[in-house]
Amino acid sequence: MHRIAALHSSINCQVALPLSKSIINRLLVINHLSEGAEYIGLSAEAEDIRILEHLLPAIIAEKRNTDSVHEINVGNAGTVMRFLSAVLSITPGKWLLTGTERMQKRPIKPLTDALQQLGAEISFAGTNGFPPAYITGNPHLKGGTVNVDTSISSQYISALMMIAPVLQDGLNIQLQGEITSGAYIRMTKSLMQKAGIQVDFNKNTIRIPQGEYQKIDFDDLSEPDWSAAAFWFEIVALSLHAEILLSGLKFNSVQGDKVLTEIFENLGVTSQFTDEGLRLTKSVNEIATEFNYDFTECPDLAQAVIVTCAALGIKGRFAGLKTLRIKETDRIIALKNELSKLGYSIEVVGNDILLHGEINVLQSDPENVIIKSYDDHRMAMALAPLALLRGDICIDDPEVVKKSYPGFWKDMEMAGLVIHDVI
């Protein structure tokens, strides 16, 4: 466990954020689907990236043997599970796609239903629509038109989009229901276009003709992770004085989470783009007393924003959280449990979270309050900055951050927080 303490309430530092795993994982799949794909070692350290970077060459090696069933274990990497469900459907061989116990409770049915509409051979070892999945790959799978429920995860759409150029006759995707995380669909479109593929995204229809991916430049298309930046916005908001430079962040990013600058303007953080990156400073303006937000477009930011508002005593209603139910944990329940434990007034109504703007800091355990991370990297990172306001924060599983931001604790120490290992 990590017990976290703040040396002072003023922070001044420069942070090199990890690369965006959303971008890199898409580039890895695009590269894999390109003719004559070559794999080179990346500097990315995030566990989700390393899992996919390891599995794709293994799939190439195993596809020569079509007699045996090859197990592909993605661990706790949900993005990898969804992307490989599509990739393996067009890869010669027999595959068992599986993951951790939690992964086996995360649905992939809207994606596999769409793949089966195209003729893919997919069955399930346990519960229908959930991993583990048996897949018999067909490199001659035909395209056509598929209908996909978009209310659960945009990654289903991105997975289909990326295999579309490889399908005979390409693919028309009809989006049904409320589009969740549409920014990630637009990210996939942008990266595919930079790899030479035509993508038409108009209202509820995506059209992608058959084509060939061009060679991509990982260095040119990679970006620092805006999702990881959320926790530094949070740190500035909870500090008395702060100036933090997030190296390399750019205004014209393909990542939808750049909306952070607009969100945190209400919470006491001023953002300024420079030649070096994004400079965050503590605003001299008064913060909002009430802040309501719909996270349908950017659900990965919800934890950092909600924890910030709770800690500052800001009243608010937060919607667009439905997809948080099927992440590494049920993030809605996890937030309620941990913020309530710390004395912040929080209520769950359906899939919305309500903050009442009340703070009743509990003093029952003067030594520490053990914060559960629920095997969820974003839970650990969202709650850790509370150490700037109180001295009892103890994270039960600090290693969980390796999923997306392995250097998080070192960067926190560089910013002036003290981290003690406790038993």
C-alpha positions in Angstrom: 0.0 0.0 0.0 1.0 3.6 -0.5 0.4 6.3 2.1 0.5 9.7 0.5 1.3 13.0 2.1 1.8 16.5 0.7 5.0 18.4 1.7 3.3 21.7 0.8 0.3 23.0 -0.9 2.3 24.8 -3.7 3.3 22.7 -6.7 5.7 23.7 -9.6 6.9 20.9 -12.0 7.1 19.6 -15.5 5.5 16.3 -16.4 6.1 14.0 -19.4 2.9 12.1 -19.7 2.7 8.5 -21.1 1.7 8.0 -24.7 -2.0 7.7 -25.4 -2.8 4.0 -25.3 -6.0 4.7 -27.2 -3.9 6.0 -30.1 -1.1 3.5 -29.9 -3.4 0.5 -29.7 -5.2 1.6 -32.8 -1.9 2.2 -34.6 -0.8 -1.3 -33.6 -3.9 -2.9 -35.2 -3.6 -0.7 -38.3 0.0 -1.7 -38.7 -0.9 -5.4 -38.1 -3.5 -5.2 -40.9 -1.1 -3.6 -43.3 0.7 -5.6 -46.0 4.3 -6.4 -45.0 3.7 -5.1 -41.4 6.9 -4.8 -39.3 7.0 -4.7 -35.6 9.4 -2.5 -33.8 9.8 -2.0 -30.1 7.9 1.0 -28.8 8.9 3.3 -25.9 5.4 3.0 -24.5 5.3 1.4 -21.0 1.6 1.2 -20.4 0.6 -2.4 -19.7 -2.4 -2.3 -22.2 0.0 -1.3 -25.0 2.6 -3.9 -24.1 0.0 -6.7 -24.0 -1.2 -5.9 -27.5 2.3 -5.4 -28.8 3.2 -8.8 -27.5 0.0 -10.6 -28.8 0.0 -9.4 -32.4 3.3 -11.0 -33.4 2.3 -14.2 -31.5 -0.9 -14.3 -33.6 1.1 -14.0 -36.8 3.3 -16.9 -35.7 0.4 -19.1 -34.6 -1.9 -18.5 -37.6 0.2 -20.9 -39.7 -1.1 -23.8 -37.6 -4.9 -24.1 -38.3 -5.4 -27.5 -36.6 -5.0 -26.5 -32.9 -6.9 -24.0 -30.9 -4.6 -21.2 -29.8 -5.3 -19.4 -26.6 -5.0 -15.6 -26.7 -5.1 -14.1 -23.2 -5.6 -10.3 -22.9 -5.5 -10.2 -19.1 -7.5 -7.2 -18.0 -7.1 -5.1 -21.2 -10.6 -4.4 -22.4 -9.5 -2.5 -25.5 -7.3 -5.4 -26.6 -10.2 -7.9 -26.1 -12.5 -5.9 -28.3 -9.9 -5.1 -31.0 -8.7 -8.7 -31.2 -12.3 -10.1 -31.4 -12.5 -8.4 -34.8 -8.9 -9.1 -35.9 -9.1 -12.8 -35.1 -12.3 -13.1 -37.0 -10.3 -12.5 -40.2 -7.1 -14.3 -39.2 -6.7 -18.0 -40.3 -6.7 -20.3 -37.3 -8.8 -21.5 -34.4 -8.6 -19.1 -31.4 -9.8 -19.0 -27.8 -9.9 -15.4 -26.8 -9.9 -14.9 -23.0 -8.9 -12.7 -20.1 -9.1 -12.3 -16.3 -12.2 -13.1 -14.2 -13.3 -9.5 -14.4 -12.8 -9.5 -18.2 -15.1 -12.4 -18.5 -17.9 -10.2 -17.0 -17.4 -7.4 -19.6 -19.7 -7.8 -22.6 -18.6 -8.1 -26.2 -22.0 -9.2 -27.6 -22.8 -6.1 -29.7 -19.4 -6.6 -31.5 -19.7 -10.4 -31.9 -23.3 -10.0 -33.1 -22.1 -7.7 -35.8 -19.2 -10.0 -36.8 -21.6 -12.9 -36.9 -23.9 -10.8 -39.2 -20.9 -10.9 -41.6 -20.5 -14.6 -41.3 -17.8 -14.8 -38.7 -17.7 -18.1 -36.7 -17.8 -17.2 -33.0 -19.1 -19.1 -30.0 -18.7 -18.7 -26.3 -17.1 -21.0 -23.7 -19.4 -19.7 -20.9 -22.0 -17.0 -20.9 -23.3 -16.0 -24.3 -21.9 -12.6 -25.3 -19.0 -12.7 -22.8 -15.4 -14.0 -23.0 -14.0 -16.5 -23.4 -14.9 -16.7 -27.1 -14.0 -19.4 -29.6 -13.3 -17.8 -33.0 -12.5 -19.5 -36.3 -10.8 -17.0 -38.4 -11.8 -16.4 -42.1 -9.4 -14.3 -44.1 -12.0 -14.1 -46.9 -14.8 -12.7 -44.7 -17.1 -10.5 -46.8 -18.2 -7.1 -45.8 -21.6 -5.6 -46.3 -23.9 -3.8 -43.8 -24.1 -4.4 -40.1 -26.2 -2.9 -37.3 -24.4 -2.1 -34.0 -25.7 -1.0 -30.6 -23.5 2.1 -29.9 -24.8 2.7 -26.3 -22.3 0.4 -24.6 -18.9 1.0 -26.0 -17.4 2.9 -29.0 -14.6 0.3 -29.1 -17.0 -2.1 -30.8 -17.3 0.4 -33.6 -13.6 1.1 -33.8 -12.8 -2.6 -34.0 -15.2 -3.0 -36.9 -13.9 0.1 -38.6 -10.3 -1.0 -38.5 -10.9 -4.4 -40.2 -13.3 -2.9 -42.7 -10.8 -2.2 -45.5 -9.6 -5.9 -45.3 -13.1 -7.2 -45.8 -14.3 -8.0 -49.3 -16.5 -5.0 -50.5 -15.7 -3.0 -47.4 -18.2 -2.2 -44.7 -21.3 -0.1 -43.9 -21.9 0.3 -40.2 -25.3 1.5 -39.0 -25.1 3.0 -35.5 -28.1 2.3 -33.4 -28.9 4.0 -30.1 -27.1 6.9 -28.4 -23.5 7.1 -29.6 -21.2 6.8 -26.6 -17.7 8.1 -26.7 -18.1 9.4 -30.2 -14.7 11.2 -29.9 -13.0 7.8 -30.0 -14.8 6.9 -33.2 -13.6 10.1 -34.7 -10.1 9.3 -33.5 -10.2 5.9 -35.3 -11.5 7.7 -38.4 -8.6 10.2 -38.3 -5.9 7.6 -37.8 -7.3 5.4 -40.6 -7.4 8.3 -43.0 -3.7 9.1 -42.1 -3.0 5.5 -43.1 -4.6 6.0 -46.5 -8.1 4.6 -45.9 -11.3 6.4 -47.0 -13.8 6.8 -44.1 -17.2 8.5 -44.4 -18.9 9.1 -41.0 -22.2 10.9 -41.5 -24.8 11.0 -38.7 -25.5 7.3 -37.9 -23.7 5.7 -40.8 -20.0 4.9 -41.3 -18.9 3.8 -44.8 -15.5 2.3 -45.4 -14.6 0.8 -48.8 -12.2 -2.1 -49.3 -8.6 -0.8 -49.5 -5.0 -1.2 -48.4 -3.5 0.5 -45.4 -0.3 2.5 -46.1 2.7 2.3 -43.9 2.3 4.5 -40.7 4.8 6.4 -38.7 4.3 5.7 -35.0 6.5 8.6 -33.9 4.6 11.1 -36.1 1.1 10.0 -35.0 1.7 9.3 -31.3 0.6 11.8 -28.7 0.9 12.2 -24.9 -2.2 10.9 -23.1 -4.9 13.5 -22.4 -6.7 11.0 -20.2 -3.7 10.8 -17.9 -3.6 14.6 -17.9 -6.9 14.6 -16.0 -5.1 13.8 -12.7 -2.8 16.8 -13.1 -5.7 19.1 -13.7 -7.1 17.6 -10.5 -3.9 18.3 -8.6 -3.9 21.9 -9.7 -7.5 22.3 -8.7 -6.8 20.9 -5.2 -3.6 23.0 -4.6 -3.4 26.5 -3.1 -0.8 27.5 -5.7 0.3 25.4 -8.7 2.1 25.7 -12.1 2.5 22.5 -14.0 3.8 22.0 -17.6 2.4 18.9 -19.4 5.0 18.4 -22.0 3.9 17.8 -25.6 0.2 18.3 -25.3 -1.2 20.1 -28.3 -4.4 22.0 -29.1 -5.0 20.1 -32.3 -5.0 16.6 -30.7 -7.2 13.8 -32.1 -8.1 12.9 -28.5 -11.5 14.0 -27.3 -10.4 14.2 -23.7 -8.8 17.6 -24.5 -12.1 18.9 -23.3 -10.4 18.9 -19.9 -9.3 22.5 -20.5 -13.0 23.6 -20.7 -14.2 21.4 -17.8 -11.5 22.5 -15.3 -11.9 26.2 -16.2 -15.0 25.9 -13.9 -12.9 24.2 -11.2 -10.1 26.7 -10.8 -7.6 25.7 -13.4 -6.3 28.0 -16.2 -4.8 26.3 -19.3 -2.4 27.8 -21.8 -0.8 26.1 -24.8 2.9 26.9 -25.4 5.6 25.6 -27.7 6.5 23.2 -25.0 3.1 21.8 -24.1 0.2 22.8 -21.9 0.8 25.0 -18.9 -1.7 24.6 -16.0 -2.0 27.3 -13.3 -4.2 27.8 -10.3 -6.8 30.4 -11.3 -7.4 33.5 -9.3 -11.1 33.4 -10.2 -13.7 31.9 -7.9 -14.6 28.3 -8.7 -18.1 27.2 -9.5 -20.4 26.4 -6.5 -22.4 24.0 -8.7 -21.2 22.1 -11.8 -23.2 19.7 -13.9 -21.8 17.6 -16.7 -22.6 14.9 -19.2 -19.7 12.5 -19.8 -21.2 10.6 -22.7 -18.3 11.9 -25.0 -15.5 11.5 -22.4 -16.3 8.9 -19.7 -12.6 8.3 -18.8 -12.5 11.8 -17.3 -15.5 11.2 -15.0 -13.5 10.0 -11.9 -11.0 12.8 -11.8 -13.7 15.5 -12.3 -16.2 14.0 -9.8 -13.5 13.5 -7.1 -12.3 17.1 -7.6 -15.8 18.4 -7.2 -16.5 16.3 -4.1 -13.2 17.5 -2.5 -14.0 21.2 -3.2 -17.5 20.9 -1.9 -19.1 21.6 -5.4 -22.6 20.5 -5.9 -23.4 18.8 -9.1 -25.1 16.1 -11.2 -23.0 14.0 -13.5 -24.6 12.0 -16.3 -23.4 9.9 -19.3 -21.8 7.4 -16.9 -23.5 4.2 -18.2 -20.3 2.8 -19.6 -18.6 3.1 -16.3 -20.5 0.1 -15.1 -18.5 -2.2 -17.5 -15.0 -0.9 -17.0 -12.2 -2.5 -14.9 -14.8 -2.3 -12.1 -18.2 -0.7 -11.7 -16.8 2.8 -11.4 -20.1 4.3 -10.3 -20.3 2.0 -7.3 -16.6 2.3 -6.6 -16.8 6.1 -6.5 -19.8 6.0 -4.2 -18.1 3.6 -1.8 -14.7 5.4 -1.6 -16.0 9.0 -1.5 -18.6 8.1 1.1 -15.9 6.4 3.2 -14.0 9.7 3.1 -17.0 11.8 4.2 -18.0 13.3 0.9 -21.8 13.4 0.3 -22.5 11.4 -2.9 -25.6 9.7 -4.2 -26.2 7.4 -7.1 -29.5 7.7 -9.1 -29.7 5.2 -11.9 -26.5 5.8 -13.8 -26.1 9.4 -12.6 -23.9 10.6 -9.7 -25.1 13.4 -7.5 -22.9 15.5 -5.2 -24.6 17.5 -2.6 -21.7 19.8 -1.9 -21.3 18.6 1.7 -18.0 17.5 3.3 -18.1 15.6 6.5 -14.5 14.4 6.9 -14.4 11.3 9.0 -12.0 11.2 11.9 -12.6 7.6 13.0 -9.2 6.4 11.7 -6.5 9.1 12.4 -3.8 6.9 11.0 -5.1 6.3 7.5 -8.1 5.6 5.4 -7.5 2.6 3.1 -8.8 3.5 -0.4 -9.7 0.5 -2.6 -8.6 0.7 -6.1 -10.7 -2.2 -7.3 -8.0 -3.3 -9.8 -8.8 0.0 -11.6 -5.9 2.3 -12.5 -8.2 5.4 -12.8 -9.6 4.8 -9.3 -6.2 4.9 -7.7 -5.0 7.9 -9.7 -8.2 9.9 -9.2 -8.2 9.5 -5.4 -4.5 9.9 -4.7 -4.6 13.8 -5.2 -6.8 14.1 -2.2 -3.6 13.8 -0.2 -3.2 17.5 -0.9 -6.1 18.2 1.3 -5.8 15.5 4.0 -3.2 13.3 5.5 -5.0 10.0 5.7 -5.0 8.7 2.1 -3.7 5.2 1.7 -4.0 3.4 -1.7 -4.4 -0.3 -1.3 -2.9 -1.4 -4.7 -0.6 1.2 -6.1 0.7 -1.1 -8.8 -2.6 -1.0 -10.6 -1.5 2.3 -12.4 0.8 0.3 -14.6 -2.2 -0.4 -16.9 -1.9 3.1 -18.4 0.6 5.3 -16.4 3.4 3.3 -14.9 5.4 6.4 -13.9 2.5 8.0 -12.0 3.9 7.6 -8.5 7.4 8.9 -9.5 5.8 11.9 -11.1 3.8 12.5 -8.0 6.9 12.5 -5.9 8.6 14.9 -8.3 5.7 17.2 -7.8 6.4 17.3 -4.1 4.2 14.6 -2.6 5.7 12.0 -0.3 4.8 8.4 -0.8 5.4 5.8 1.9 5.1 2.1 1.5 3.0 0.7 4.4 2.0 -2.8 5.3 
